[in-house]
Amino acid sequence: MVKYLFVLSQDDNEKATRCFQFAKIAAEKGHAVNLFFVDDGVMWADSTRDLKLATTTGDCPGDYLPFLVEKEVPIGV
């Protein structure tokens, strides 16, 4: 098992989606995963935020972040 720490420092839909996607993949493979929001990335800690804004590839943060919350992946702010 590998330990992963994903740090999101920007309020950017594309970057957040990738961050959450990679964290989900690592968690699904059984690795220890932590997320940390810093700087403008703390905007993603807002539970009322719309997670359905699509990226250029068609996926969205809502495709990945709910899984991480459900699996109780630690998220630091």
Summary of the structure (lengths in Angstrom):
residues: 77
radius of gyration: 11.5
end to end distance: 24.7
largest distance: 33.3
contacts: 200
relative contact order: 0.27
helix: 42%
strand: 18%
